[in-house]
Amino acid sequence: MATGDAAIAFDPLSSQGILTALYTGLSAGQAVDATLHGEHTALDTYTAKITTARTAYQHNHHAVQAQETRWPHHPFWARRRSNFTLTQTKGPTAP
C-alpha cells in the first residue's frame, strides 16, 4: 500500500510533505485494520481519499501559479499557465 511520497508527492515549496506522510500513513493503517476486520471497501475508500487530496492540491497549485503575471512569455510560466487553463476548463473534482 502506497503512503507518503509514494502515494502522492507535492512541490517541496508547498511544505505539505510531512503532513501528507503522516496523514496517508495513518489513513493507510486504518484502512488495513478495517480490511482485516471485514470492511471490504476500506482500501477503495483510502484510494479515494488520496485521489481527492491530489486533485485538490493540483487545482490549488495551478491557481497559485496562475497568479504570476510578470513573465507570461517565458517558457516556464507559459507552460504553467497553459496547464492551468486546461485544468480550469475541465474543472476540479475536489474543493
PyMOL commands that set and color helices and strands:
alter all, ss='L'
color gray80, all
select helices_A, chain A and resi 4-6+12-14+17-36+42-66+75-90
alter helices_A, ss='H'
color red, helices_A
deselect
rebuild
show_as cartoon
